[in-house]
């Protein structure tokens, strides 16, 4: 049993310059490292949709905010699965923004990363720890 996550965001789609974040988590039967879309999707075990509480400066930061929101919620599910006898490898996350993907994996260094909210650095730390 392997845990998977999909996340997405709409940049500047709400009033007062806010962005919307959404994501869902589901369990698959086996780990397929090459690509997530080929994984059979079971019923969602977590669905999240909310407005980010900070005004972000780009679509990449909005996507990273969506990744953070769903990762934060899924951390306890990962621990529960591990305690139930289903140890988890790094949980695959699907996002549709290559810049956000690169920032999370450390392959892209944002020039204005000082402006990132501290919680977005948490995403990078969890990826480095091979949890996601």
C-alpha positions as CSV (number, residue, x, y, z in Angstrom):
1,X,0.0,0.0,0.0
2,X,1.6,3.2,-1.2
3,X,0.5,6.7,-0.5
4,X,0.2,9.3,-3.3
5,X,-0.5,13.0,-3.4
6,X,-1.8,15.4,-6.2
7,X,-1.7,19.1,-5.6
8,X,-2.6,22.2,-7.6
9,X,-3.1,25.9,-7.1
10,X,-4.7,28.8,-8.9
11,X,-2.6,32.0,-8.6
12,X,-4.3,35.3,-7.9
13,X,-7.8,33.7,-8.5
14,X,-9.5,35.0,-5.3
15,X,-10.3,38.5,-4.0
16,X,-7.6,40.6,-2.3
17,X,-4.8,39.0,-4.3
18,X,-5.3,35.6,-2.7
19,X,-4.6,32.2,-4.3
20,X,-6.5,28.9,-4.0
21,X,-4.8,25.7,-3.1
22,X,-6.2,22.2,-3.5
23,X,-5.0,18.6,-3.2
24,X,-5.9,15.1,-2.6
25,X,-4.2,12.0,-1.2
26,X,-5.0,8.4,-2.1
27,X,-3.5,4.9,-1.6
28,X,-2.2,2.8,-4.5
29,X,-1.3,-0.9,-4.7
30,X,2.4,-0.6,-5.5
31,X,5.1,1.9,-5.9
32,X,5.6,2.9,-9.6
33,X,8.7,5.2,-9.6
34,X,8.5,6.3,-13.2
35,X,5.2,8.2,-13.3
36,X,2.2,8.8,-11.0
37,X,-0.6,9.0,-13.7
38,X,-0.2,5.2,-14.5
39,X,-1.0,4.4,-10.9
40,X,-4.6,3.1,-10.3
41,X,-6.4,5.7,-8.2
42,X,-8.3,4.2,-5.2
43,X,-10.8,6.4,-3.3
44,X,-9.4,9.6,-1.9
45,X,-8.5,9.4,1.8
46,X,-7.9,13.2,2.1
47,X,-9.2,16.1,0.0
48,X,-8.2,19.7,0.7
49,X,-9.3,22.9,-0.9
50,X,-8.7,26.3,0.7
51,X,-7.5,29.9,0.1
52,X,-3.9,30.5,1.0
53,X,-3.6,32.8,4.0
54,X,-0.7,34.7,2.5
55,X,-0.5,36.7,-0.7
56,X,2.1,35.0,-2.9
57,X,4.3,36.7,-5.5
58,X,4.1,34.1,-8.3
59,X,2.4,31.0,-9.6
60,X,5.4,28.9,-8.5
61,X,5.0,30.0,-4.9
62,X,1.3,29.4,-5.0
63,X,1.9,25.8,-6.2
64,X,4.5,25.4,-3.5
65,X,2.0,26.7,-1.0
66,X,-0.5,24.0,-2.2
67,X,2.2,21.3,-1.9
68,X,2.9,22.5,1.7
69,X,-0.8,22.5,2.7
70,X,-1.4,18.9,1.5
71,X,2.0,17.6,2.8
72,X,1.3,19.0,6.3
73,X,-2.0,17.2,6.4
74,X,-0.6,13.9,5.0
75,X,2.3,13.7,7.5
76,X,0.1,12.1,10.2
77,X,-1.4,9.6,7.6
78,X,2.2,8.5,6.7
79,X,2.9,7.8,10.4
80,X,-0.4,5.9,10.8
81,X,0.3,3.7,7.8
82,X,3.8,3.0,9.1
83,X,2.4,2.0,12.5
84,X,-0.2,-0.3,10.8
85,X,2.6,-2.2,9.2
86,X,2.7,-0.4,5.8
87,X,6.1,1.3,5.8
88,X,6.2,4.2,3.3
89,X,9.0,5.1,1.0
90,X,9.1,8.7,-0.2
91,X,5.5,9.7,-1.0
92,X,5.2,10.8,-4.6
93,X,3.7,14.2,-5.2
94,X,2.3,15.4,-8.5
95,X,2.3,19.1,-9.2
96,X,1.9,20.9,-12.5
97,X,4.5,23.6,-12.0
98,X,8.1,22.7,-12.8
99,X,9.5,25.7,-10.9
100,X,7.7,24.6,-7.7
101,X,8.9,21.0,-8.3
102,X,12.5,22.2,-8.7
103,X,12.4,24.4,-5.6
104,X,11.1,21.5,-3.5
105,X,13.7,19.1,-4.8
106,X,16.5,21.7,-4.6
107,X,17.3,21.6,-8.3
108,X,16.1,25.2,-8.8
109,X,17.4,28.0,-6.6
110,X,15.0,30.8,-6.5
111,X,16.6,34.2,-6.6
112,X,14.0,35.7,-4.3
113,X,13.8,32.8,-1.9
114,X,14.2,35.1,1.1
115,X,10.7,36.2,0.4
116,X,9.3,32.7,0.8
117,X,7.3,32.1,3.9
118,X,9.3,29.8,6.3
119,X,6.8,27.1,5.9
120,X,7.7,26.6,2.3
121,X,11.3,25.8,3.3
122,X,9.7,23.0,5.4
123,X,8.7,21.4,2.1
124,X,12.3,21.3,0.9
125,X,13.5,19.9,4.2
126,X,10.9,17.0,4.1
127,X,12.0,16.2,0.5
128,X,15.6,16.1,1.6
129,X,14.6,13.7,4.4
130,X,13.1,11.4,1.7
131,X,9.6,11.6,3.3
132,X,8.1,13.0,0.1
